[in-house]
């Protein structure tokens, strides 16, 4: 079995739009946590910069993460934050060394 995949997905909201971005991102939590292969799916917000939000995720393997990335709820959220963020989401995958 492949090692688990750890993901950090960072979103930088435009100033004044952090509440809207957080609202869109919150819609991902429940359906993502129900997906097969999801071990962790937490939304965090930087207390020093409320425009800085990120998901910390852990997936069983790359396949589980790729399936998650292709879901309708992820596609809808990406479309939902468009225009509310300064740059596209920065999604990085990591493995334990």
N, C-alpha and C positions, 0 to 999 in steps of 0.2 A: 504494500500500500504506500502511496506517495505521502510525503510529509504534509502536515497542515500548512495552509497558506494564511499568512497574516497580512491584512490590508489596512492602509491608512488612506482615507479619501478626504481630502481637504477642500473646503469651500470658503471663498472669501467674498462675503456679501458686500454690496455697495453700502456706504454709510447711510444709515436710516432704513435699510432694507433687511437688516439682520432678523427681525421678527418674522418677516414674510419667508425668508429662506429657511429659518428654523421650522416654521409651520409646514412647509413643503417637505423638508427632510424628515420630520417626525412621522409623516405618512408612510415612510419606508420601514419603520421599525417593526411593527407587528407582522406584516407579511414576510419580511426577510427572516425574522426569527423562526418562522414556521417552515422555512425551506429546508429540505433535506441537505445535510452537510453543513448547516450553520451552527457553529459553536458559540459565537459571540457576535453581537451587533449593537454597538453602543454609540450614541451621538454625544459628542463633547463640544463644549463652547469655552473658548479662552476667556478667563475672567478679566484679563488685562486688555483684551480687544474683542468685544462682543461680535464683531464682524467675522471673526475667525472661528469657523466650525469644522469639525471633522468627525468622520466615522472611524471607529476602531473595530475591525472585523477579524474573525478567525473562521476559516472554512476548512472542511475536511481535506480537500485537495483542490488542485487547479480546476478540475472539471466542475466541482460544486460552485466555485467562484464564477466561472464562465457562464454557467447556467443562470446564476443569480443576475449577472450583468445583462443577460438577454431577456429578463422578465419585463412584463408590461409595466409593473410598478416602478422599476428602475428607469425605464424609458420615459415614463410620465413625469417622474421627479426631475430628471435631467432637463426635460422640456420646461417644467414648471419653474426652475430657477434661472432659466435663460433670461437675460435682461436684469436680473436681480443680483448677479455676481460680477465682480470685476474681471475675472478670468475664468476659463473653463475649469471644472474640478480637476484637482491634482490627485490622481489615484496611483498609489504605489503598493506593490506586492513584495512581501518579504518572507523568507524562510528562516528557520532556526539554524544557527551555525554551531 
